[in-house]
Amino acid sequence: MFRTIMFIGMVLLILLGNGCGSQGKGLKVEYVEGIITLDGEPVSNASVTFIPITETEGAEAAGGYSNNKGVYKLTSGNGDPEAGAVLGEYRILVSKIEVTDLTEGMEYGTSTGYKETVKQTHLLPEIYRSRDKSPLKSNVKKGKNKIDIQLTKNPS
């Protein structure tokens, strides 16, 4: 589980770091946006990552975050921000984490017995963040792509 979180975090860092400032010099990508819902309700502040399934030239992961209405827009690692993803088939990972600061209200110099300073709580079912088990897949095609992601609290 921790490795999956670290992988998603690393992918997003690469996407954000490489994607900035490449105006017009990035990959040939197709625009991708959609709405993430959980049992029909929009999911805000979720991380979405598209991992290439097919080995096509230039294929790489793309990712983004949903806004307060559940809308996300993809950015490829070497593409312009929010421009989309390379053509191809993708497995989709979705994650939403709540972080609680365990040190809030603590005075320095006191022992709390905590080995960690933050607690991470996953707010979506584990299957949606698993690179090997996520049932979510989609194709990015030529033109504007609207790929809605429908999650359920109790996936089978």
Buried (B, 14 or more C-beta within 10 A) or exposed (E): EEEBBEBBEEBBEBBBEBBEEBEEEBBEBBBBBBBBBBEEEBBBBBBBBBBBBEEEEBBBBBBBBBBEEBBBBBBBBBBBBBBBBBBBBBBBBBBBBEEEEBEEEEEEEEEEEEEEEEEEEBEBBEBBBBEEEBEBEBEBEEEEBEBEBEBEEEBE
